[in-house]
Amino acid sequence: GRGQGFDRKGERIGLERAEVPRSFRYGTLANRYHSSIVWPSVVGHGRSMTVQVVVMGVAGAGKSTVAVGLATSLGADFVDGDDLHPESNVAKMRSGTPLTDEDRVPWLDAIAAWLSERADAGRTGVVACSALRKDYRGRLRPDGLDVQFVHLAGDFETISARMRFRAGHFMPESLLISQFEALEPLTDDERGITLNVVSEPSTLVGEAVDYIHTSQRSVTA
């Protein structure tokens, strides 16, 4: 079913955003996060046996925090999609200028390439990425790549209140309105789950892990 939840504060799972390296493997750090959640790693022996995960949503929804916990619980690789933006995109967002679709193409392709590399290596990858529109999400699934989406959803008032307390991020609150306008929720033909951003990060991670393992069992059954 559909879950609940999120709080942006990284200390709730013992990790601030500034401590998260650009891309690394979390399996050895599992005891630092959600130690009550113990699952076998979603790792196969080739592209067809792996699942890739995109934690999506507007700025301030808590994508990075939840994606870190999810990668830890799955024994997967993690990258924050923000780190794959070209500098030109970062400069535009810092100035309060919304990105165009043309701006997003190299960014989405870089994320898709990262996910494909994990799949080719027989590993699961978890990415924190806004993936607001359906066509953006389609670009993250090249050559039929198996990608599951975890949408962290919430109302404008809740998320804008969180953004006022954020530090060290290049996305100004003024762009949140444009993100809500661009957002297209998951549709029935997309594999994924929508979770409400009102619960604790550990709750969201547990529900996402449960969903991913259940969906993978249904595929391999």
TAVENBEL-V190952 format. One line per field, one symbol per residue. ss: DSSP state (a for helix, b for strand, c for the rest). A space follows every 10 residues. Layout:
BEGIN
ss: ???
END
This chain:
BEGIN
ss: ccbcccccca aaacccaaac ccbbbcaaaa aacccccccc ccccccaaac cbbbbbcccc ccaaaaaaaa aaaaccbbbb aaaaccaaaa aaaacccccc aaaaaaaaaa aaaaaaaaaa ccccbbbbcc cccaaaaaac caaaccbbbb bbbccaaaaa aaaccccccc ccaaaaaaaa aacccccccc cbbbbbcccc aaaaaaaaaa aaaaaaaaaa c
END
